[in-house]
Amino acid sequence: MVGQIGNLRPIVNRPARGGLTTRRRLTTCPTLLFLCATIAACAQPQRIISTAPSITELLYALGLGDRVVGVTRFCRYLPEAQLKPKIGDYANTNLEVIAALKPDLVIVENNPIRLTERLRTLRIPVLEINQETIAALYNSFRVVGEVTGSAKTAERITATVRGGLAEIRAQAATRKRTSMMFVVGRAPNRLEGLIVAGRASYLNEIIELAGGDNVFHDAVAAYPAVSLEAVLARNPNVIVDMGDMSDTVAVTSEHKREVTALWQRLPSIAAVRDRRVHAVASDIFVVPGPRIVDAAREFFALLHPEAANQGAAR
């Protein structure tokens, strides 16, 4: 897989074939103090640039789509976001384009390429947020809501997401837990260079609350590289694979069938034997934002198909 999947970014100095990772750092107080001082002087920001799909989705959920003046080339939801000027992507942000758009606020995720510092040298107000865990996600809703004058809407979004996740957790609590592996990266058309969701990822949190046991829960990294031998040894009951489908819009049903067929070569894995390998190509799994409930609901359906069938029968 080449490129970025949602909010997951390529590992630095690794061949671009699906290796992904995230970095963790909570939003720092200096960032918030700098921003609050700017907001106090300039009132609520009216020209906002988003540097990640999850930030774009949050801004639109807050009702601020008309204030968004720039997004990344991976910002695909809502559809109208695709019509906004493009500022590049996570690893290749075009500072000249950003400056030309004359933003009064740029929102970035905690960023290893020092984008925050580079924007500050241009005297552009910037807010850095963390969205790498569910708790951090809620905090990002609050911070962005406060900075943009949308605190009440942010509170409603947070309450809705909390309630949706709590409902799924309660449903899963009555079901037998199922072991699962989520593949976020690998070599195109091959079961090589596997990158999976590990313990430090928000995907691991969603899997667990939906009633799954991540077979790579013991991996410290958010998105560790694993061998095929390790997969065979851990023998997941469910495999969800979006490893070479970074361009989720262009993925066809045929491509998904090809992905599933790759795993048929390993019939000793329980997920393969029981026909529980699922090829997925949806941003909801890799864009941590208000649609995280949709991702949890999809995981629940994949982990507990009998529950979905019972619901359809009612």
Number of C-alpha atoms within 10 A of each C-alpha: 21 18 19 21 28 23 24 23 18 21 15 13 6 10 11 16 21 30 28 26 22 18 16 17 14 15 19 13 9 9 15 17 12 14 18 17 12 18 17 10 9 11 14 16 18 16 17 26 29 24 27 22 28 25 27 28 24 23 26 18 18 23 13 17 18 12 16 22 22 26 27 24 18 25 28 19 15 14 9 11 24 16 13 17 17 22 23 18 19 25 16 11 16 14 15 9 14 21 14 8 16 13 20 19 23 23 20 19 26 22 18 13 13 9 20 21 13 13 16 12 9 10 11 19 23 25 23 22 25 22 25 24 18 20 11 18 21 21 19 24 27 19 20 21 19 17 19 19 15 19 17 13 17 25 17 13 20 19 13 14 20 14 13 16 21 15 16 19 19 13 16 20 13 9 15 10 15 19 21 29 27 25 22 27 32 27 18 16 14 13 16 16 20 23 24 32 28 25 20 21 22 23 27 26 20 25 25 22 22 31 26 26 21 26 25 24 19 10 17 12 18 23 28 21 21 17 14 13 9 11 15 13 11 17 19 23 22 26 25 20 23 25 29 26 28 24 17 17 11 10 15 12 12 9 16 17 12 14 24 21 15 14 19 16 11 14 12 12 22 19 23 23 14 12 16 18 26 19 22 19 24 18 24 19 26 21 23 26 26 22 18 23 23 15 22 25 20 16 24 24 15 22 27 20 12 12 16 13 11 9 9 8 7 5
